Amino acid sequence: MNAVTINHAKQDLEHLIGQVISDADPVIICKENGERAVLMSLDGFNSWQETMGDGRRTTDDRRFTEEET
């Protein structure tokens, strides 16, 4: 898993998104104050949710349900 600064992420967001989708490898984004977040593909996120067994529907399922109403 790679880590980048928030400034780098802002400048190269489109590339980072493509990278996490194609590599299936999340990227850590670090703020100057030490806070961190993770950028990951939707497939990776949904898989993580299923692995955690929280019983919630995947993000795709919620999106399609909302669009149908």
N, C-alpha and C positions, 0 to 999 in steps of 0.2 A: 504494500500500500504506500503510495507516494504522498507527500505533504507539500503544500504550496502556501505562500502568503496570500492574504486576501487581495492585495494589490495585483499580484500575478493572476489570481482567479478573475478579477474584474477585467483585466486586459485580454485574457485568453479564454473566456468562459465557453465560447462555442467549441473550441478545441478540447477543453477539459470534458465537456459533456460527451463529445464524440469518443474520447478516450475511455471514459468509464463505461460507455455502452459497448464499444468494440472489445475492450479488454476484460470486461466484467470485473474490474478491480477498482474499488472505491478510492477516492482522493480525499485526504484531510485538508481542510482549509483553515489556516491559522490567522487569527487577528493579532494585532500588535499587543493587546492586553493579555494575551495568553489563552483567550477563549478559542475553542475549536469546534468545527462542524464537519460532517461527512457528506460528500457528494457521491451519490451512487445511482446506478440505473434503476428504472422502475422495476424491471424484472428481478434485479438483485434485492431490492427493497421488499417486493412481494414474497420472494423466497425466504428472506430473513424473517418476515412476519409469520409465515407458515411454520418455520423452524421453531420460533419462539412459542408457538401453540397458543396464541392469545385468543383464538376463536373469532377474530374479526375477519370480515371479508377483505379481499385484496383491493388495492386502490382502483384497479381496472373495473372490478365488480361494482364498486360504489359509483364510479363515473358513469357507467352505462345505466345504472339504476336511476341516477339523477337526470340523465338525458331523456329517459323514457317517460318521466313524469311531466 
